[in-house]
Amino acid sequence: MSKDKIILIGGGGHCHSCIDVIEAQGDYEIAGVIERTKKQKVDPTLGYPIVGYDEDLSNLRKQIDYALITVGQVGSGSKRQKLFDRLKKMNFVLPVIISPSAHVSRHAVIGEGTIVMHQVIVNAGASIGKNCILNTKCLIEHDTMVGHHTHISTAAVINGGGEIGSCCFVGSNATIIQGVRISDNQFLKAGRLYSE
Ligand SMILES: CC(C)(COP(=O)(O)OP(=O)(O)OC[C@H]1O[C@@H](n2cnc3c(N)ncnc32)[C@H](O)[C@@H]1OP(=O)(O)O)[C@@H](O)C(=O)NCCC(=O)NCCS
């Protein structure tokens, strides 16, 4: 049976990691990559062709239903949020992508357009927003809420009952103590302990 085709928006380093997860999950056929403008690179990304630029998205929507935002995020989620809103207006379907090596509790909720990368754990009662990045090996413990357009970086730990706002960046290997609330648009540094 042929797989649904998906286009990837943004062909940089984060896109490489996303490609590995999509290939491992095996539910979609990667049709190609979209770059912002022709000024960007034109070479294939890990062998996948550049099939267009942001200006071509509405035309591409006539042939392709599925899209994933693969633009990275070190800092605010506003760029990814704008892309998300644009793709929704064009009625692209933004699936949840989950690595087969991740564990996502059946008692957890994951919002559309979110990617759950290799060896991530999302425990029972957790609720993850739309268009988030749960990067490689991060831990989202029980009953934790994560807002929309937020990036939880590699190996970061959010302990139980935590609350992370929307458009946040939680740095690599940062640790958030149980029950701590982080408001929207926050930048949490790599390796730092957040206990309040
Ligand atoms: C590497 C790092 C710890 C260095 O921090 P630093 O020594 O304070 O130096 P910086 O110049 O980067 O930061 C200066 C300030 O700007 C903040 N900052 C850095 N980048 C920022 C960004 N993109 N958006 C908002 N704030 C930012 C830092 O938190 C710091 O704030 P503070 O002065 O209140 O502590 C920090 O930049 C960081 O955590 N980066 C993210 C690394 C990471 O997790 N990468 C994973 C990618 S998947």
The ligand as an SDF file (V2000), in Angstrom:
LIG
                    3D

 48 50  0  0  0  0  0  0  0  0999 V2000
   24.9890   28.1660   25.7230 C   0  0  0  0  0  0  0  0  0  0  0  0
   24.3350   29.0670   26.7430 C   0  0  0  0  0  0  0  0  0  0  0  0
   24.1810   28.3340   28.0920 C   0  0  0  0  0  0  0  0  0  0  0  0
   25.2420   30.2940   26.9100 C   0  0  0  0  0  0  0  0  0  0  0  0
   24.5720   31.1990   27.7450 O   0  0  0  0  0  0  0  0  0  0  0  0
   25.3790   32.5130   28.2610 P   0  0  0  0  0  0  0  0  0  0  0  0
   26.7110   32.1000   28.7330 O   0  0  0  0  0  0  0  0  0  0  0  0
   24.5080   33.2340   29.2500 O   0  0  0  0  0  0  0  0  0  0  0  0
   25.5550   33.4150   26.9900 O   0  0  0  0  0  0  0  0  0  0  0  0
   24.5000   33.8740   25.9190 P   0  0  0  0  0  0  0  0  0  0  0  0
   25.1060   35.0300   25.2290 O   0  0  0  0  0  0  0  0  0  0  0  0
   24.0850   32.7310   25.1060 O   0  0  0  0  0  0  0  0  0  0  0  0
   23.1960   34.3690   26.7360 O   0  0  0  0  0  0  0  0  0  0  0  0
   23.1200   35.6610   27.2600 C   0  0  0  0  0  0  0  0  0  0  0  0
   21.7110   35.7970   27.8080 C   0  0  0  0  0  0  0  0  0  0  0  0
   20.7720   35.6910   26.7060 O   0  0  0  0  0  0  0  0  0  0  0  0
   19.8970   34.6030   26.9100 C   0  0  0  0  0  0  0  0  0  0  0  0
   19.7230   33.9980   25.5960 N   0  0  0  0  0  0  0  0  0  0  0  0
   20.6250   33.3510   24.8450 C   0  0  0  0  0  0  0  0  0  0  0  0
   20.0830   32.9970   23.6680 N   0  0  0  0  0  0  0  0  0  0  0  0
   18.8170   33.4400   23.6920 C   0  0  0  0  0  0  0  0  0  0  0  0
   17.7260   33.3550   22.7690 C   0  0  0  0  0  0  0  0  0  0  0  0
   17.8470   32.7410   21.6000 N   0  0  0  0  0  0  0  0  0  0  0  0
   16.5470   33.8890   23.1220 N   0  0  0  0  0  0  0  0  0  0  0  0
   16.3970   34.4950   24.3110 C   0  0  0  0  0  0  0  0  0  0  0  0
   17.3750   34.6010   25.2320 N   0  0  0  0  0  0  0  0  0  0  0  0
   18.5680   34.0800   24.9180 C   0  0  0  0  0  0  0  0  0  0  0  0
   20.5870   33.6830   27.8670 C   0  0  0  0  0  0  0  0  0  0  0  0
   19.6560   32.9540   28.6160 O   0  0  0  0  0  0  0  0  0  0  0  0
   21.3130   34.6900   28.7580 C   0  0  0  0  0  0  0  0  0  0  0  0
   20.3490   35.2170   29.6460 O   0  0  0  0  0  0  0  0  0  0  0  0
   20.8070   35.6470   31.1440 P   0  0  0  0  0  0  0  0  0  0  0  0
   21.7860   36.7370   30.9280 O   0  0  0  0  0  0  0  0  0  0  0  0
   19.4950   36.0760   31.7730 O   0  0  0  0  0  0  0  0  0  0  0  0
   21.3880   34.4880   31.8120 O   0  0  0  0  0  0  0  0  0  0  0  0
   22.9320   29.5230   26.2600 C   0  0  0  0  0  0  0  0  0  0  0  0
   23.0790   30.2800   25.0900 O   0  0  0  0  0  0  0  0  0  0  0  0
   22.0450   28.3410   25.9360 C   0  0  0  0  0  0  0  0  0  0  0  0
   21.4870   27.6930   26.8460 O   0  0  0  0  0  0  0  0  0  0  0  0
   21.8490   28.0600   24.6410 N   0  0  0  0  0  0  0  0  0  0  0  0
   21.0210   26.9140   24.1980 C   0  0  0  0  0  0  0  0  0  0  0  0
   21.8830   25.6810   23.9440 C   0  0  0  0  0  0  0  0  0  0  0  0
   21.0080   24.4730   23.6800 C   0  0  0  0  0  0  0  0  0  0  0  0
   20.2500   24.0320   24.5140 O   0  0  0  0  0  0  0  0  0  0  0  0
   21.0690   23.9540   22.4410 N   0  0  0  0  0  0  0  0  0  0  0  0
   20.3020   22.7860   22.0590 C   0  0  0  0  0  0  0  0  0  0  0  0
   19.7970   22.9470   20.6990 C   0  0  0  0  0  0  0  0  0  0  0  0
   18.8550   21.5120   20.2280 S   0  0  0  0  0  0  0  0  0  0  0  0
  1  2  1  0
  2  3  1  0
  2  4  1  0
  2 36  1  0
  4  5  1  0
  5  6  1  0
  6  7  2  0
  6  8  1  0
  6  9  1  0
  9 10  1  0
 10 11  2  0
 10 12  1  0
 10 13  1  0
 13 14  1  0
 14 15  1  0
 15 16  1  0
 15 30  1  0
 16 17  1  0
 17 18  1  0
 17 28  1  0
 18 19  1  0
 18 27  1  0
 19 20  2  0
 20 21  1  0
 21 22  1  0
 21 27  2  0
 22 23  1  0
 22 24  2  0
 24 25  1  0
 25 26  2  0
 26 27  1  0
 28 29  1  0
 28 30  1  0
 30 31  1  0
 31 32  1  0
 32 33  2  0
 32 34  1  0
 32 35  1  0
 36 37  1  0
 36 38  1  0
 38 39  2  0
 38 40  1  0
 40 41  1  0
 41 42  1  0
 42 43  1  0
 43 44  2  0
 43 45  1  0
 45 46  1  0
 46 47  1  0
 47 48  1  0
M  END
$$$$
